[in-house]
Amino acid sequence: MGLFAFGQNKPDFSIIFPPAAYLLRGFCRISGNGRFAGIMYNSAPDTYQQRSLDELRPTIEAHRARLGRKLVILTHHYQRKEVVRLGDFVGDSYYLARCAAEERQAEYIVFCGVHFMAEAARILCRPEQRVFLPNLYAGCPMADMAPMDAVIDAWEEIGGKDTIPISYMNSAAALKAFVGDHGGLICTSSNAEKAFTWGFQRGKRVFFFPDENLGYNTAHAMGISDEEIIVHNPADLSRKQQLTERTRVVLWKGHCHVHTNFRPEHIAHLRWRFPGIKIVVHPECLPEVVQQADAVGSTSFIVKYVDQLPAGAKIAIGTELNLVSRLADDHPDKTVVELSGQSCSLCINMFRTTLADLAYTLDCLGQTNEIHVEPQIKRSAYLALERMLELH
């Protein structure tokens, strides 16, 4: 398989997976019309799935016109193109969390993203507002890497008055509540350094959940040495890395399966193939990839980075494929390529939300796919999220 390239005079967005990827991911092909072969976890009934995109759009638009300001559709950058086009607000998890917190008129907030994002919106919005996730199968493997029993065990072993817990937004509401109860806060990839600084102002060290790579890359950017960082792996009973007086950062052993696809050899190949190419990657990537990139930042940062480069620029992007493809469409005067080429940086959980799911949710608004958070968890998680919003 060759390099997946997008942009002017490039072929339509089409990816063919090898048999191993078919078995691993549950599907084998994605094409420009949004159809695919293989298995997906669909939320909407078959009658909706059988309708074309052209048939589904008018249904959704009719609901938007009927409800007006009573309805807000939030869409993450990694959503399918056809879903993004129907969003009232499009952005990264921090921006969309702020949208939910500041929304005053909408009665219904429909979040086209994954479960932890909709949970955060439910926690931050007003009690009388209602939040819906069009496809309840849209989860996050990284969030699942920090189960609460393991977190509590780790805190009893490592935590204490000198340790401030910080959780990435990509976490379950229960972990956010734990962090809130223990004096910590939530961060996103756009404000992780500010969150670490906030933590160091209040304690000797920070315990960061659940993404090891974002935590390491943030610490490294702040000048924290490897000798001051340890990784807590709940599966490693030997605890080879022990807490010492020098430890400033404890990282949970978790990762994003999309961003760990990227490797230094991908960068080397693209610099050879496209002399002068700019490499921009997400901080969930492996440290050795981040260290070789020209720029590193959140999805919103990546969007602005590509926007600001001049016509004729060549850019390789190390993040989720739907955003890369959309940026190529938005910048036909630039060459935009996906960094890895030999693998597929698709977030299948983001990709699960279809126009069929959105149309079904709106047709049955208030009757299906609503997100609820237990009151006690909501109160504690709100503290951690509110502290995050106060950083900006």
ZAKE-830555 format. One record per residue (C-alpha): x, y, z; residue number from 1. Coordinates in Angstrom, 1 decimal. Example, Ala and Ser with C-alpha at 12.3 -4.5 7.8 and 13.67 -1.06 7.14 Angstrom:
12.3, -4.5, 7.8, 1
13.7, -1.1, 7.1, 2
END
This chain:
0.0, 0.0, 0.0, 1
1.2, 3.5, -0.8, 2
1.0, 6.8, 0.9, 3
-2.5, 8.1, 1.6, 4
-2.5, 11.6, 0.1, 5
-5.3, 14.2, -0.1, 6
-5.6, 17.5, -1.8, 7
-5.7, 19.0, -5.2, 8
-5.7, 16.4, -8.0, 9
-5.6, 13.6, -5.5, 10
-7.8, 10.5, -5.7, 11
-11.0, 10.2, -3.7, 12
-10.7, 9.4, 0.0, 13
-10.4, 5.6, -0.1, 14
-8.6, 3.2, 2.2, 15
-8.2, -0.6, 1.8, 16
-7.2, -2.5, 4.9, 17
-5.3, -5.8, 4.9, 18
-7.0, -8.9, 6.4, 19
-5.3, -8.4, 9.8, 20
-6.8, -5.0, 10.1, 21
-10.1, -6.3, 9.1, 22
-10.0, -8.8, 12.0, 23
-8.7, -6.2, 14.4, 24
-10.9, -3.2, 13.6, 25
-14.1, -5.0, 12.4, 26
-14.2, -3.4, 8.9, 27
-12.1, -3.3, 5.8, 28
-13.0, -0.3, 3.6, 29
-14.1, 3.2, 3.8, 30
-15.0, 5.3, 0.7, 31
-15.9, 8.8, 0.0, 32
-19.7, 8.3, 0.0, 33
-19.5, 7.2, 3.7, 34
-20.3, 3.5, 2.9, 35
-18.1, 0.7, 4.0, 36
-17.8, -3.0, 4.0, 37
-17.6, -5.0, 7.2, 38
-19.0, -4.7, 10.7, 39
-19.9, -1.5, 12.5, 40
-21.8, -0.9, 15.8, 41
-24.9, 1.0, 14.5, 42
-27.3, 2.7, 16.8, 43
-30.1, 3.7, 14.4, 44
-32.6, 1.1, 13.1, 45
-32.1, -0.5, 9.7, 46
-34.7, 1.8, 8.1, 47
-32.4, 4.8, 8.8, 48
-29.2, 3.0, 7.8, 49
-30.7, 2.1, 4.4, 50
-31.4, 5.8, 3.5, 51
-28.8, 7.7, 1.5, 52
-27.0, 10.8, 2.8, 53
-29.1, 12.9, 0.4, 54
-32.2, 11.5, 2.0, 55
-31.0, 12.0, 5.6, 56
-29.8, 15.6, 5.3, 57
-33.3, 17.1, 4.8, 58
-34.6, 15.3, 7.8, 59
-31.9, 16.7, 10.0, 60
-32.2, 20.2, 8.5, 61
-36.0, 20.2, 9.1, 62
-35.4, 19.5, 12.8, 63
-32.8, 22.2, 13.0, 64
-35.2, 24.7, 11.4, 65
-38.2, 23.6, 13.6, 66
-36.3, 23.8, 16.9, 67
-34.1, 26.8, 16.1, 68
-32.1, 27.9, 19.2, 69
-33.6, 25.1, 21.3, 70
-31.2, 22.7, 19.6, 71
-27.4, 22.8, 19.4, 72
-25.4, 20.2, 17.6, 73
-21.7, 20.0, 18.8, 74
-19.3, 18.1, 16.5, 75
-15.8, 17.1, 17.2, 76
-13.0, 17.6, 14.5, 77
-12.7, 13.8, 14.1, 78
-16.3, 13.2, 13.0, 79
-17.3, 12.2, 9.4, 80
-17.3, 15.1, 7.0, 81
-21.1, 14.9, 6.4, 82
-21.7, 15.1, 10.2, 83
-19.3, 18.0, 10.7, 84
-21.1, 20.0, 8.0, 85
-24.3, 19.9, 10.1, 86
-22.8, 21.0, 13.4, 87
-23.5, 24.3, 15.0, 88
-20.1, 24.3, 16.6, 89
-17.0, 22.3, 15.5, 90
-13.9, 22.0, 17.5, 91
-11.7, 20.0, 19.9, 92
-12.8, 18.7, 23.2, 93
-11.9, 21.8, 25.2, 94
-13.7, 24.2, 22.9, 95
-16.8, 22.0, 22.8, 96
-16.8, 21.6, 26.6, 97
-16.8, 25.4, 26.9, 98
-19.6, 25.6, 24.3, 99
-21.7, 23.3, 26.5, 100
-20.8, 25.3, 29.7, 101
-21.7, 28.6, 28.1, 102
-24.8, 27.5, 26.1, 103
-27.9, 29.3, 27.6, 104
-30.7, 29.0, 25.1, 105
-30.6, 25.4, 23.9, 106
-32.9, 22.8, 25.5, 107
-31.3, 20.0, 23.6, 108
-27.5, 19.5, 23.2, 109
-26.7, 16.8, 20.7, 110
-23.0, 15.8, 20.9, 111
-21.5, 14.2, 17.8, 112
-18.4, 12.8, 19.5, 113
-17.7, 10.0, 21.9, 114
-19.1, 9.1, 25.3, 115
-16.8, 11.0, 27.6, 116
-17.4, 14.2, 25.6, 117
-21.2, 13.9, 26.0, 118
-20.7, 13.1, 29.7, 119
-18.6, 16.3, 30.1, 120
-21.3, 18.3, 28.4, 121
-24.0, 16.8, 30.7, 122
-21.9, 17.8, 33.7, 123
-21.2, 21.4, 32.6, 124
-24.6, 22.4, 31.2, 125
-27.6, 23.6, 33.2, 126
-29.8, 21.0, 35.0, 127
-32.8, 21.6, 32.8, 128
-30.8, 21.0, 29.6, 129
-30.7, 17.6, 28.0, 130
-27.7, 16.0, 26.3, 131
-27.8, 13.3, 23.7, 132
-25.1, 11.1, 22.0, 133
-26.3, 9.9, 18.6, 134
-24.5, 6.6, 18.8, 135
-24.1, 5.2, 22.3, 136
-21.5, 2.7, 21.1, 137
-19.1, 5.6, 20.5, 138
-16.7, 5.0, 23.4, 139
-13.0, 5.6, 24.0, 140
-10.5, 2.8, 24.6, 141
-8.1, 5.2, 26.3, 142
-10.8, 6.2, 28.8, 143
-11.4, 2.5, 29.6, 144
-7.7, 2.0, 30.4, 145
-8.2, 3.7, 33.8, 146
-10.8, 1.6, 35.7, 147
-11.7, 3.1, 39.0, 148
-10.6, 0.2, 41.2, 149
-7.1, 0.4, 39.7, 150
-7.0, 4.2, 40.1, 151
-8.0, 3.9, 43.8, 152
-5.4, 1.3, 44.4, 153
-2.7, 3.4, 42.7, 154
-3.7, 6.5, 44.7, 155
-3.5, 4.6, 47.9, 156
0.0, 3.5, 46.9, 157
1.3, 6.8, 45.4, 158
-1.1, 9.6, 46.2, 159
-1.1, 11.9, 49.2, 160
-1.1, 15.5, 50.2, 161
2.0, 16.3, 48.0, 162
0.4, 14.8, 44.9, 163
-2.1, 16.6, 42.7, 164
-4.2, 14.4, 40.4, 165
-4.8, 15.6, 36.8, 166
-6.9, 13.7, 34.3, 167
-7.0, 14.2, 30.6, 168
-10.5, 15.0, 29.2, 169
-10.4, 11.5, 27.6, 170
-11.6, 9.8, 30.8, 171
-14.8, 8.6, 32.4, 172
-17.0, 10.8, 34.6, 173
-16.1, 8.7, 37.6, 174
-12.4, 9.5, 37.2, 175
-13.1, 13.2, 36.7, 176
-15.1, 13.0, 40.0, 177
-12.2, 11.3, 41.7, 178
-9.9, 14.1, 40.6, 179
-12.3, 16.7, 41.7, 180
-12.6, 15.2, 45.1, 181
-8.9, 15.1, 45.6, 182
-8.1, 18.7, 44.7, 183
-7.2, 18.1, 41.0, 184
-8.4, 19.3, 37.6, 185
-9.1, 18.1, 34.1, 186
-7.0, 19.2, 31.1, 187
-7.1, 18.8, 27.3, 188
-4.2, 18.7, 24.9, 189
-4.6, 22.4, 24.4, 190
-4.0, 23.4, 28.0, 191
-2.0, 20.5, 29.5, 192
1.1, 22.6, 30.3, 193
-1.1, 25.1, 32.2, 194
-2.7, 22.3, 34.1, 195
0.7, 20.9, 35.1, 196
1.8, 24.3, 36.2, 197
-1.4, 24.7, 38.2, 198
-0.6, 21.3, 39.8, 199
3.0, 22.1, 40.7, 200
1.8, 25.3, 42.4, 201
-0.3, 23.2, 44.8, 202
1.8, 20.0, 45.3, 203
5.2, 18.5, 44.9, 204
4.2, 16.2, 42.0, 205
1.3, 15.5, 39.7, 206
-0.3, 12.1, 38.9, 207
-1.6, 12.2, 35.3, 208
-4.3, 10.0, 34.0, 209
-4.8, 8.2, 31.6, 210
-2.5, 9.1, 28.6, 211
1.2, 8.3, 29.2, 212
2.3, 10.0, 26.0, 213
0.5, 13.3, 26.4, 214
1.8, 13.4, 30.0, 215
5.4, 12.7, 29.0, 216
5.3, 15.1, 26.1, 217
3.9, 17.8, 28.3, 218
6.5, 17.2, 31.0, 219
9.3, 17.1, 28.5, 220
8.2, 20.5, 27.0, 221
8.3, 21.9, 30.5, 222
11.9, 20.8, 30.9, 223
11.2, 18.0, 33.3, 224
13.8, 15.2, 33.0, 225
13.3, 11.5, 32.6, 226
14.7, 11.0, 36.0, 227
11.8, 13.0, 37.5, 228
9.1, 10.9, 35.7, 229
7.8, 7.5, 36.5, 230
5.1, 5.4, 34.7, 231
2.6, 3.6, 36.8, 232
1.5, 0.4, 35.1, 233
-1.3, -1.3, 37.1, 234
-0.6, -4.5, 35.2, 235
3.0, -4.6, 36.3, 236
3.0, -6.1, 39.8, 237
6.8, -5.8, 40.1, 238
6.5, -1.9, 40.2, 239
9.9, -1.6, 38.6, 240
9.6, 2.2, 38.7, 241
9.4, 3.4, 42.3, 242
8.5, 6.8, 43.6, 243
11.5, 8.8, 44.8, 244
12.1, 12.3, 46.3, 245
13.0, 13.5, 42.8, 246
9.7, 12.3, 41.2, 247
7.7, 15.2, 39.9, 248
5.4, 13.4, 37.4, 249
3.6, 10.1, 37.7, 250
2.1, 8.9, 34.4, 251
-0.7, 6.3, 34.1, 252
0.1, 3.6, 31.5, 253
-2.5, 4.4, 28.9, 254
-2.5, 5.5, 25.2, 255
-4.5, 6.4, 22.1, 256
-4.5, 3.6, 19.6, 257
-4.8, 6.1, 16.8, 258
-1.9, 8.3, 17.6, 259
0.5, 5.5, 18.6, 260
0.3, 4.4, 14.9, 261
2.8, 7.1, 13.9, 262
6.5, 6.3, 13.9, 263
9.8, 8.2, 13.3, 264
10.3, 6.3, 10.1, 265
7.1, 7.8, 8.7, 266
8.6, 11.2, 9.3, 267
11.9, 10.2, 7.7, 268
10.1, 8.8, 4.6, 269
8.0, 11.9, 4.1, 270
11.0, 14.3, 4.5, 271
12.8, 12.2, 1.8, 272
9.8, 12.1, -0.5, 273
8.7, 15.7, 0.0, 274
11.7, 18.0, 0.7, 275
10.7, 20.9, 2.8, 276
7.5, 19.3, 4.1, 277
6.2, 20.5, 7.4, 278
5.3, 17.8, 10.0, 279
2.6, 18.6, 12.6, 280
1.4, 16.0, 15.1, 281
-0.9, 15.6, 18.1, 282
0.8, 15.4, 21.6, 283
-0.8, 12.0, 22.1, 284
1.8, 10.7, 19.7, 285
4.9, 8.8, 20.9, 286
7.6, 11.0, 22.3, 287
10.1, 10.0, 19.6, 288
7.6, 11.2, 17.0, 289
6.8, 14.5, 18.8, 290
10.5, 15.3, 19.1, 291
11.0, 15.0, 15.3, 292
8.0, 17.0, 14.3, 293
8.0, 20.7, 13.3, 294
5.0, 21.5, 15.4, 295
2.9, 19.8, 18.1, 296
-0.6, 20.7, 19.3, 297
-4.2, 19.9, 19.8, 298
-6.6, 19.4, 16.9, 299
-7.6, 23.1, 17.0, 300
-3.9, 24.0, 16.9, 301
-3.4, 21.7, 13.9, 302
-6.3, 23.3, 12.0, 303
-4.8, 26.8, 12.6, 304
-1.3, 25.6, 11.7, 305
-2.5, 24.4, 8.3, 306
-4.6, 27.5, 7.8, 307
-1.6, 29.8, 8.4, 308
0.9, 28.1, 6.0, 309
1.2, 29.7, 2.5, 310
-0.2, 28.3, -0.7, 311
2.0, 25.6, -2.1, 312
3.0, 24.3, 1.3, 313
3.4, 20.6, 1.9, 314
2.1, 19.3, 5.3, 315
2.0, 15.9, 6.8, 316
-0.3, 15.5, 9.8, 317
-0.1, 13.0, 12.6, 318
-3.7, 12.8, 13.8, 319
-7.0, 11.2, 13.0, 320
-7.8, 10.6, 9.4, 321
-11.1, 12.3, 9.0, 322
-9.6, 15.6, 10.1, 323
-6.6, 15.2, 7.8, 324
-9.0, 14.5, 4.9, 325
-11.2, 17.5, 5.7, 326
-8.2, 19.8, 5.9, 327
-7.0, 18.6, 2.5, 328
-10.5, 19.5, 1.1, 329
-10.3, 22.9, 2.7, 330
-6.9, 23.7, 1.3, 331
-6.7, 22.6, -2.3, 332
-3.8, 25.0, -2.8, 333
-1.6, 22.9, -0.4, 334
-0.5, 19.3, -0.4, 335
-1.9, 17.7, 2.8, 336
-0.9, 14.1, 3.5, 337
-1.6, 11.7, 6.4, 338
1.7, 10.9, 8.2, 339
1.8, 7.1, 8.5, 340
0.8, 6.0, 5.0, 341
1.1, 2.3, 5.7, 342
-1.6, 2.2, 8.5, 343
-4.9, 3.7, 9.0, 344
-5.2, 6.5, 11.6, 345
-9.0, 6.2, 11.8, 346
-10.8, 6.5, 15.2, 347
-13.5, 3.9, 14.7, 348
-15.4, 5.2, 17.7, 349
-15.7, 8.7, 16.2, 350
-16.5, 7.1, 12.8, 351
-19.5, 5.2, 14.3, 352
-21.7, 8.3, 14.4, 353
-23.5, 8.6, 11.1, 354
-26.2, 10.8, 9.6, 355
-28.5, 7.9, 10.2, 356
-27.8, 8.1, 13.9, 357
-28.2, 11.8, 14.0, 358
-31.5, 11.7, 12.1, 359
-32.8, 8.9, 14.3, 360
-31.9, 10.8, 17.5, 361
-33.6, 14.0, 16.3, 362
-36.7, 12.1, 15.1, 363
-37.0, 10.5, 18.6, 364
-35.6, 13.5, 20.5, 365
-36.1, 13.0, 24.2, 366
-36.8, 9.3, 23.9, 367
-33.4, 7.7, 23.0, 368
-29.7, 8.1, 23.4, 369
-29.8, 10.6, 26.3, 370
-26.8, 10.9, 28.6, 371
-27.2, 10.8, 32.3, 372
-24.6, 11.3, 35.1, 373
-25.2, 10.3, 38.7, 374
-25.7, 13.5, 40.9, 375
-22.7, 12.8, 43.2, 376
-20.4, 12.1, 40.3, 377
-21.7, 15.1, 38.5, 378
-21.0, 17.4, 41.5, 379
-17.4, 16.2, 42.0, 380
-16.6, 16.1, 38.3, 381
-17.9, 19.6, 37.9, 382
-15.3, 20.9, 40.3, 383
-12.5, 19.4, 38.2, 384
-13.9, 20.6, 34.9, 385
-14.6, 24.1, 36.3, 386
-11.0, 24.3, 37.4, 387
-9.9, 23.5, 33.8, 388
-12.1, 26.2, 32.3, 389
-10.7, 28.7, 34.8, 390
-7.2, 28.1, 33.4, 391
-8.0, 30.0, 30.2, 392
END
